[in-house]
Amino acid sequence: MIKEERAVNLQEVLDFREEKDQLQKALMEKYEQAVVVSFGMNIPGKVKVTKESYWAFVYGCKTIESLFHDLGLVVYRKRAQCCGAGNSAIYALGGSSIREMKEKMVEIEENHPLGRLFDIDVMEKGSSISRVEIGREPRKCLLCGNDAKLCCRSVAHSQEEVAGKAGEIIRQYLN
């Protein structure tokens, strides 16, 4: 559970991402034949972790872990990272190909009520696979439905608008 909701600065976000990257690399080195799944939340704005976003993260983990169980996959290791700059869960898995796992994770992102806020990366042996590589469309903007990366780069919407929409999605799911 979170201790406090607070705004984070850019350095904290960069440190969080660096630590997540190091955890991913460590799992790929230790479990060379494993597919690594990295799960986190896309939370816009300066406050990255709220009580609501924490519970959305927990429900996302449960959804992903349930899928691993249903597919009969072996979870060699799970590493969690929780701090004011975000939450992540990183899994080293046996019994699946990188492509198959990416397809399953994109299905979750596209079909789960919170999926628009889920950030699920799939990798092995130091390389990841994108949505486009499996024939899927790029992620859509929460507000207008255009390519999310283009909207972000062009600052098509204010941070407040996007954060408000993300909060709305979480509240609708939790209530």
Solvent accessible surface area in square Angstrom, and as a share of the most:
residue,aa,sasa,rsa
1,M,131,0.58
2,I,33,0.17
3,K,204,0.86
4,E,113,0.50
5,E,85,0.38
6,R,93,0.34
7,A,58,0.45
8,V,12,0.07
9,N,89,0.46
10,L,127,0.63
11,Q,107,0.48
12,E,50,0.23
13,V,19,0.11
14,L,81,0.40
15,D,77,0.40
16,F,20,0.08
17,R,142,0.52
18,E,96,0.43
19,E,90,0.41
20,K,34,0.15
21,D,51,0.27
22,Q,87,0.39
23,L,19,0.10
24,Q,15,0.07
25,K,94,0.40
26,A,46,0.36
27,L,4,0.02
28,M,21,0.09
29,E,129,0.58
30,K,133,0.56
31,Y,46,0.18
32,E,113,0.51
33,Q,146,0.65
34,A,2,0.01
35,V,3,0.01
36,V,0,0.00
37,V,0,0.00
38,S,3,0.02
39,F,1,0.00
40,G,6,0.06
41,M,32,0.14
42,N,65,0.33
43,I,23,0.12
44,P,29,0.18
45,G,11,0.10
46,K,132,0.56
47,V,55,0.31
48,K,45,0.19
49,V,6,0.03
50,T,31,0.18
51,K,112,0.47
52,E,73,0.33
53,S,4,0.02
54,Y,35,0.13
55,W,104,0.36
56,A,0,0.00
57,F,10,0.04
58,V,25,0.14
59,Y,81,0.31
60,G,0,0.00
61,C,11,0.06
62,K,121,0.51
63,T,39,0.22
64,I,0,0.00
65,E,60,0.27
66,S,58,0.37
67,L,36,0.18
68,F,2,0.01
69,H,148,0.66
70,D,107,0.55
71,L,63,0.31
72,G,62,0.59
73,L,23,0.11
74,V,83,0.48
75,V,64,0.37
76,Y,103,0.39
77,R,96,0.35
78,K,87,0.37
79,R,81,0.30
80,A,67,0.52
81,Q,9,0.04
82,C,83,0.50
83,C,59,0.35
84,G,23,0.22
85,A,10,0.07
86,G,9,0.08
87,N,11,0.05
88,S,1,0.00
89,A,1,0.00
90,I,0,0.00
91,Y,1,0.00
92,A,0,0.00
93,L,1,0.00
94,G,9,0.09
95,G,72,0.69
96,S,21,0.14
97,S,60,0.39
98,I,29,0.15
99,R,115,0.42
100,E,70,0.31
101,M,0,0.00
102,K,10,0.04
103,E,60,0.27
104,K,57,0.24
105,M,0,0.00
106,V,0,0.00
107,E,70,0.31
108,I,18,0.09
109,E,8,0.04
110,E,85,0.38
111,N,116,0.59
112,H,31,0.14
113,P,88,0.55
114,L,0,0.00
115,G,0,0.00
116,R,94,0.34
117,L,0,0.00
118,F,0,0.00
119,D,42,0.22
120,I,2,0.01
121,D,52,0.27
122,V,0,0.00
123,M,15,0.07
124,E,47,0.21
125,K,138,0.58
126,G,64,0.61
127,S,68,0.44
128,S,74,0.48
129,I,21,0.11
130,S,49,0.32
131,R,27,0.10
132,V,96,0.55
133,E,102,0.46
134,I,15,0.08
135,G,68,0.66
136,R,76,0.28
137,E,109,0.49
138,P,51,0.32
139,R,52,0.19
140,K,90,0.38
141,C,8,0.05
142,L,29,0.14
143,L,67,0.33
144,C,60,0.36
145,G,35,0.34
146,N,93,0.48
147,D,37,0.19
148,A,30,0.23
149,K,136,0.57
150,L,107,0.53
151,C,13,0.08
152,C,103,0.62
153,R,176,0.64
154,S,80,0.51
155,V,113,0.65
156,A,56,0.43
157,H,43,0.19
158,S,46,0.29
159,Q,95,0.42
160,E,130,0.58
161,E,92,0.41
162,V,34,0.19
163,A,35,0.27
164,G,39,0.37
165,K,62,0.26
166,A,3,0.02
167,G,17,0.17
168,E,71,0.32
169,I,21,0.11
170,I,6,0.03
171,R,121,0.44
172,Q,128,0.57
173,Y,78,0.29
174,L,59,0.29
175,N,152,0.78
